[in-house]
Amino acid sequence: MFAVEVRDHVMIAHSFRGDLFGPAQKLHGATFVIDVAFFRPELGPEGVVVDIGRAHDALKATLGPLNYRNLDDIPEFAGINTTTEFLCKHIFDAMAKAARDGALGPGSEEIARIRVLIGESHVARAWYEADLA
């Protein structure tokens, strides 16, 4: 399996509901490093998995509406704990749509799997990974 990975970051604020989260129930900030890996069993005719520039552009476009925002104020996230795991799936869905729509360049519809990994600190990270059907 061949893979290409792009990286970006986002700075956000948010709070959580529920005793599980302890002090994180209060508004707090985070800088997340996001890695998105695209997998294909075979390279395309150009010899690549995906156009890296277009993949990075798609990631930046996905993160743009979140950057420097309080996620608690985004209507789409109303009533949701915007955990790292939740954000992985949110970003995955956008990257999967970009792949299916051909926004990642020629052959992006051949991407078999995507993994979104978010590093929330030097000691913790989460990811969401799935095949594209």
C-alpha positions, 0 to 999 in steps of 0.5 A, a space after each residue: 500500500 502506498 501512502 502520502 501524508 500532508 500536515 497542517 495545524 489549527 488553533 481553537 478554543 472549546 469546552 466540554 460537558 460532562 464530569 469525565 472532562 474535569 477542568 476541560 469543562 471550562 473554556 480552554 485553548 488548543 493547538 492541534 497538529 493534523 496529519 492526513 494520510 491517503 492510501 492507494 494499493 497502486 500508484 496512478 499513471 503519474 506515479 503518485 498517490 495523490 497531488 500533494 498540493 491539492 491535498 494540502 489545499 483541501 486540508 487547509 480549506 477544511 481547517 480554515 473555518 475552525 482556525 482561531 475560533 471557539 468551536 462552541 460557537 459554530 452552529 454545526 457543532 452545537 451540543 457536541 463535545 468537540 473532542 479530538 476524536 470527534 474532530 478527526 472524523 469531521 476532518 476525515 469526512 471532508 477529506 473523503 468528500 474531496 477525494 470522491 469529488 476529484 478535488 485532490 487531482 487525477 486519480 483521487 477517486 482511487 484512494 482506498 483509505 484515509 487516516 486523520 491523526 490529530 496530535 493534541 499535545 506531545 503526549 496525546 493524539 487520536 485518529 480516525 481511519 477508514 476505507 473509502 467505499 
